[in-house]
């Protein structure tokens, strides 16, 4: 099989990473126990505010809240050129604080981790270093939560690889789900060499890596050989998700976006892009996230190929998605839901030169699982006459989310995707016609098919045409005049029914737990097959259920009509 140039580059890059020398181990810095931290101490903080270079800023210890390191926090005030203009916000979490010890040497007392809602964001909380280092690469039992009212700095996700309009739709969908999503302008990955992570380095814990990258941006708090501690708090839940298997990435910080209000949806934050996969995030605990330099986590390739049916132009995107199946899906859902929806939406939107509201096309999805010999497949056609630009992106993203909903809904075993391949074919304009009339051709007899000629009229052009279809007359249909209802399929909506001005984007949807979902691999296959929706004409005589009678592969037939049929014996 011949490999595309892009695939060859991807494979060569993977080999290069595998053969590269390991990231040099950083010697562990001396630490200061919480009991020795002095109020009024003048200290230094480390973080990245531009590029990959670590900068320092001034830190003053204002108070120590609590006595037990696991639940205590250190109240600090920051200052200096690196932070005066912006204050502290998401992306700074994990920035280490170093104070002079009795011998005058610098010692790590902890890492900035939480805001307190102060305007300007200069007074924040730090997690004691003892609590951070208590989070082992193999996570221990959950620890109690810390200071009431504090808000961790790393809750927002950063997604890279989406066009601005799509990124805005995903951000609004995230907001409706109670999450914050930032968008990075980078389309793939940064072009710098792998960085040796040291305290203060920018870092990303990522669920997806490649043309679509999704993760949480933060800062390295402490390094000891091949192990790095970061963030100073959990990635997701208030207590940490436990064992993880995510990409550990270095990062490039474009800027610190200044917003001193310091509320969840409007605060100072670091705008950054993913760099290189340099290891695996293995632990997500109440006081730190831990990763190992070296091998990346188990993952699978998500490939989306899109074709413009009018011009023949073809694009392809490649994303690796972290597979957390063997650690029990700690967050309850796989990363494929968000990554897959984002990847297909971006490809569907980017393939056309512009953003037409009316689009037609189709999508075929193939999911290869380690547990099944044959891949799972389905294909759907789309004819979208939307009120928002690129509404087709919302339609295909919704179907992709439904695929992942089936896989995540299987509760009686662990499914391991090995590859997800998506093929999109898109063109501008609607391939749609409405039924404007019908008549019966020839005699109609019970138990036989009767010919019905549909009269159609194309949208936009108004061109008329006909289609002759065959409709079976049930053998138990009473003779005489009967009404035959013919119903087409309407255009796909592709927008949020609750907000017609928004794309229909699903953000990390979870069920309520009442539905057991598919109970066998056979049912998983059946559920995936049912995602293939019928988009043709149905017919029904009075008193019977509609039956599928005709589908035109090139044309979405919409509308409805009723024709009188005389049934003979």
FIZA-175193 format. One record per residue (C-alpha): residue in three letters; x, y, z. Coordinates in steps of 0.001 Angstrom, whole numbers, plus 500000, padded with zeros to 6 digits. Each point is the difference from the previous one (the first is absolute). Example, Ala and Ser with C-alpha at 12.3 -4.5 7.8 and 13.67 -1.06 7.14 Angstrom:
REM FIZA-175193
ALA512300495500507800;SER501370503440499340;
//
This chain:
REM FIZA-175193
UNK500000500000500000;UNK501374503426499034;UNK500177502537502796;UNK499158503649499445;UNK502760502551500475;UNK498237501274503140;UNK499791496495501465;UNK503678499385499263;UNK500883503231501789;UNK497883498958502993;UNK501667496586500206;UNK503477501484499631;UNK499234502518502730;UNK498788497208502287;UNK503176498005499365;UNK502125503089500629;UNK498298500569503357;UNK500410496346500938;UNK503726500050499154;UNK500745503401501491;UNK502127500250503088;UNK497918500218503169;UNK499353503402501520;UNK502845500674502439;UNK499048499309503595;UNK499822503071502220;UNK501498499763503451;UNK497460500417502786;UNK499960503402501681;UNK500179500211503805;UNK496622500569501633;UNK498736501876503057;UNK497429498331502287;UNK496808501931500649;UNK500950500389503665;UNK503065502025498978;UNK498170502391497649;UNK500159503507501477;UNK497320502683499592;UNK501585503048498401;UNK502645497982498166;UNK501181501525496725;UNK500148497273497399;UNK500065499400496233;UNK497578498324497639;UNK500807498306496689;UNK497797499793496910;UNK499918500523496207;UNK498278503144498734;UNK501297499873496403;UNK501449497195497919;UNK501739497244501965;UNK502368502082502132;UNK499356499877503757;UNK499661503445501617;UNK500088500921503657;UNK497751502319502013;UNK499853501182503605;UNK497880498186502594;UNK499184501096503551;UNK498603497488502503;UNK496948501607501636;UNK498713497114502110;UNK499939496248500478;UNK496438498670500084;UNK499850496667501815;UNK502595497799501631;UNK499765496677498147;UNK501808500203496637;UNK497339497890498284;UNK497271502547500697;UNK501931503216500621;UNK500597502839497557;UNK502592502781499999;UNK498567503461499307;UNK502393502017497830;UNK500130503306498119;UNK501848500170496668;UNK501704502942498305;UNK502664500832497466;UNK500137500631496231;UNK498879496470499088;UNK496667500306501842;UNK499321503662500844;UNK498003500683496840;UNK497857496873500083;UNK499968498352503392;UNK499584496229500333;UNK497518497790498143;UNK499583496583498370;UNK503294498706498619;UNK501965501326503000;UNK498950497079502180;UNK503056498030501045;UNK502321503034499928;UNK502488499129502761;UNK500734502382502866;UNK503569499954501352;UNK500906501641503321;UNK503406500403501671;UNK500765497423502678;UNK502003500530503186;UNK503192499398498032;UNK498991502567497375;UNK499419497467497243;UNK496690499938498088;UNK497504497322500974;UNK496674499116498398;UNK497129500685502398;UNK497176499168497590;UNK498333500994496753;UNK497323502537499066;UNK496739498119499545;UNK496847501973500852;UNK498460503439499645;UNK497850501668502627;UNK498056502294497641;UNK501990503126500754;UNK499792502727497337;UNK503343500099498190;UNK500902496427500953;UNK503159500813501962;UNK499027498374503278;UNK499713496245499546;UNK500499496701501790;UNK502839497497499729;UNK499916496296500793;UNK502763498894502424;UNK502749497985498351;UNK499488497141502469;UNK496428499524498758;UNK501154500168496378;UNK502702497360500464;UNK497573497786501903;UNK498307499389496654;UNK501903496963498737;UNK500149498865496374;UNK497750497136501130;UNK497251501999501689;UNK499156499457503675;UNK496562500248501539;UNK498183503286499570;UNK500833502737502472;UNK497629502598501486;UNK499317503175498079;UNK501865503132501057;UNK498918503598500573;UNK496298500697499567;UNK499230502585497350;UNK503289499607498117;UNK499810499290496285;UNK502683498010498205;UNK501772501679497110;UNK500138497118497495;UNK496360499080499504;UNK499832501522496479;UNK500837497822497023;UNK502018501309497076;UNK499163498765496508;UNK502311500592497044;UNK499211499448496338;UNK496533501547499580;UNK499114502982497844;UNK498833502983502093;UNK496290499637499172;UNK499944496313500946;UNK502126500616503073;UNK497448502574501149;UNK497171497466499550;UNK501880497386502033;UNK500786502578502685;UNK496310500907500306;UNK499055496308500135;UNK502581499521502747;UNK498528502918501913;UNK496547498416499847;UNK501559496842501453;UNK501562501980502846;UNK503543499927498572;UNK502417502625498710;UNK501717499375496660;UNK502785502163498590;UNK501064499824496363;UNK503600500121498818;UNK500785501276496507;UNK502484497211499326;UNK498741497576497366;UNK502143496985500799;UNK502969500065502322;UNK502748502434500828;UNK503209499777498011;UNK502568500106502788;UNK502190497176501261;UNK498905498010503068;UNK500613502102503098;UNK501638498683503173;UNK497308500676502581;UNK501201501851503080;UNK498096501720502798;UNK498093502878498390;UNK499771498417496522;UNK496717500146498100;UNK498358496613499663;UNK496803498475498635;UNK498122496913501171;UNK498300499030496743;UNK497246497571499045;UNK500703500437496265;UNK503123500896498056;UNK500488500961496360;UNK497940502074497589;UNK497417500255502777;UNK501585500346503415;UNK498014500226503227;UNK501453500353503457;UNK500511502060503141;UNK502821502538500056;UNK501929500440503222;UNK503452500236501523;UNK502551497530501343;UNK500346500302503775;UNK502739497470500753;UNK502201497533498145;UNK501882497026501389;UNK501751497971497316;UNK497432498625497544;UNK496997501098502116;UNK498313503407499849;UNK497343501431502317;UNK497800502797498629;UNK496874502157500505;UNK499790499730503811;UNK496404498751499750;UNK497997497446498004;UNK499322500216496279;UNK496256499519500090;UNK498001499120503107;UNK500527501598503385;UNK501747496903501348;UNK501832498700496939;UNK499111497156497677;UNK502777497668501166;UNK501949497943497504;UNK500323501666496581;UNK501532499254496623;UNK500310503302498104;UNK502581501738497845;UNK502657501990501849;UNK500973502883497708;UNK502262502997500139;UNK498337503244498907;UNK500531503392498422;UNK498383502985501726;UNK498905502656497504;UNK498968502581502568;UNK498216500564503290;UNK496516501312499216;UNK499244502780502455;UNK496588500009501647;UNK500148501077503650;UNK496356499227500830;UNK500952496472501172;UNK496691498189499494;UNK499762496537498358;UNK499025501184496501;UNK502069503193500047;UNK503417499881501597;UNK503648500391499152;UNK501297496851498305;UNK502974498705498054;UNK499413499484496290;UNK502213497105498979;UNK500452497286497401;UNK501109496382500343;UNK503557499111499197;UNK501423496486500083;UNK498780496776501578;UNK502723499339502574;UNK498405497505502371;UNK496860498812501751;UNK497756501540502651;UNK499501497112502425;UNK498299501508503046;UNK497354502631500737;UNK499666500665503712;UNK498569502585502375;UNK503262501951500279;UNK501897499332496776;UNK500133498393496600;UNK502962497705499396;UNK501685498913496788;UNK502959497949498820;UNK502379501042497258;UNK500509497435497240;UNK497446497810498284;UNK496638501517498993;UNK496734498497501272;UNK498004497347498127;UNK498109501739497202;UNK498304499460496662;UNK499922501928496744;UNK497002502098499014;UNK500224500744496288;UNK497501502280498233;UNK500150500305496209;UNK497814502626498339;UNK499270500564496299;UNK498382502983498289;UNK497654498385497472;UNK500029503061497758;UNK503748500622499740;UNK501443496581500892;UNK502173501540502725;UNK500938497549502773;UNK501247500699503521;UNK500979497658502802;UNK500407500523503732;UNK501799497643502375;UNK499441500014503750;UNK501156497545502638;UNK497463499465502785;UNK501058498754503422;UNK498453496620500835;UNK499152499885503706;UNK498053496760499767;UNK502553498044502022;UNK499870502514502855;UNK496216499871500106;UNK499027503241498200;UNK500596502079503150;UNK497780502860498824;UNK497217497606498955;UNK500257500803496276;UNK502689499574497383;UNK501884502856498399;UNK498785498902496576;UNK496665501768500489;UNK501399503518500061;UNK503008499282497764;UNK497926498190497383;UNK497264502631499900;UNK502585502776499693;UNK501962498186497279;UNK497024499266497742;UNK498489503448500531;UNK503285501682499100;UNK500482497836496890;UNK496418500548498840;UNK500359503741500412;UNK503524500397498631;UNK499601498003496771;UNK497790502650498356;UNK501348503369498917;UNK497608502006502120;UNK497205499361502465;UNK496772499365498066;UNK496889499359502064;UNK498647497468497465;UNK502120496882499590;UNK499665496381498958;UNK502213496991500540;UNK500520496766501848;UNK502121498539502776;UNK501158496409500479;UNK501498498921503318;UNK502031496843500614;UNK501074499075503537;UNK502447497140500469;UNK499908498387503446;UNK502463497546501464;UNK497038497997501286;UNK498321499515496592;UNK501291498336496858;UNK498022502211497631;UNK499880503820500299;UNK496855501862500997;UNK498647502082497133;UNK497217502328498974;UNK499427502700497379;UNK497613502938499982;UNK499072502510497333;UNK499267503645500794;UNK498117502825498336;UNK500253503028502255;UNK498200503286499439;UNK501214501723503127;UNK499580503411501534;UNK503628499958501157;UNK503162499754497881;UNK501343496484499467;UNK496991498373501643;UNK501161496662498562;UNK502840500103502529;UNK497449499840502808;UNK498137497092498388;UNK503094497829499530;UNK501345500902503456;UNK496708498904501537;UNK500165496630498208;UNK503619499525501072;UNK499023500696503604;UNK497270497362499658;UNK502620497408498964;UNK502008500683503131;UNK496816499943502071;UNK499451496389498933;UNK503595498983500765;UNK500062501751503379;UNK496560498586500771;UNK501325496428499976;UNK500314499310503729;UNK500803496289500018;UNK503580499991498794;UNK502790502210498710;UNK500071501000496345;UNK503332500927498434;UNK499801501945496729;UNK503049499411497816;UNK499001502422497234;UNK497138502310499071;UNK499718500943496314;UNK497530502605498795;UNK499311500853496371;UNK498174503234499170;UNK498734501141496610;UNK498601503519499939;UNK498766502519497470;UNK498352503376500244;UNK496348500275499088;UNK496968497844500732;UNK499402496749498109;UNK496310500073500908;UNK496624499806498319;UNK496461500165501385;UNK497121497700499128;UNK497391502188498292;UNK497631497252498863;UNK499587496329499122;UNK497812497706497942;UNK499517496248499714;UNK501223498263496850;UNK497982496915499056;UNK497857497745502131;UNK500457499395503723;UNK499387496503501368;UNK500340498576503494;UNK503306498203500619;UNK501662501685497004;UNK502013503147499447;UNK498364502990498420;UNK501931502613498042;UNK499772503576501256;UNK501454502938498094;UNK501343502777502236;UNK500138503537498675;UNK502973501872501466;UNK501249503561499984;UNK503613500901500813;UNK500754502605502633;UNK501677503208498847;UNK499728499201496249;UNK496303499034499849;UNK500767497306497391;UNK497314497277499922;UNK500535496275499517;UNK498311496676500726;UNK500905496759501729;UNK498040496776499606;UNK500004497862503120;UNK498366496711500956;UNK497838499669503104;UNK498847496601501231;UNK496275499734500673;UNK499579497811503114;UNK498019496825499360;UNK497528500859502788;UNK499172503449498610;UNK496292500405499374;UNK498989500527496386;UNK498628503308498792;UNK501361503530500180;UNK502761500461502540;UNK502298502889500963;UNK503737499477499612;UNK502153502449501951;UNK503463500701498605;UNK502492501738502268;UNK503511501204499180;UNK502864500860502360;UNK500495503646500980;UNK503332501768499764;UNK502426499412502859;UNK499971502797502532;UNK503636500097501094;UNK499297502608502677;UNK499120499928503663;UNK496187499642500338;UNK500140502027503232;UNK501948502779498321;UNK499468500155496220;UNK502978502318499637;UNK502438497350501269;UNK501529496885498469;UNK498685496797501576;UNK503192499114501870;UNK499971497419502800;UNK502617500602502689;UNK500885496953502104;UNK496435498747500341;UNK499369497283502588;UNK496837498019500654;UNK498293500000503346;UNK500964496417500807;UNK496505498479499654;UNK500643498491496560;UNK502137496827500139;UNK501039500594496395;UNK501100497179497691;UNK500362496796501977;UNK502180498076497535;UNK502378500667497142;UNK497249498887497638;UNK497773502724501411;UNK502841502525499661;UNK500204499174496288;UNK496229500240499637;UNK499905503353501804;UNK502674501416497691;UNK498057498734496998;UNK496856501778501206;UNK501849503313499828;UNK499649499761496227;UNK496835501987499479;UNK497600499533497105;UNK499641503055497788;UNK497609498799497322;UNK496259499807499362;UNK497608497999502159;UNK496471498915499094;UNK496992498835502001;UNK496388499164499272;UNK497487501214502569;UNK500370498137503279;UNK503463498533499345;UNK503507501012501047;UNK502239501766497481;UNK502269497789497916;UNK503206500944498191;UNK499345499974496281;UNK502554502139498177;UNK503310501763500534;UNK501831502044497399;UNK503763499934500751;UNK500528503347498233;UNK496985501946501208;UNK498307500674503334;UNK496257499675499316;UNK497949501996502495;UNK496374500983500393;UNK496843497908500045;UNK496928499195497995;UNK496983497696500016;UNK498754498104496961;UNK496766498044499565;UNK500518496378498994;UNK497236497689498808;UNK500786496524501310;UNK498697497078497969;UNK499573496453501175;
//
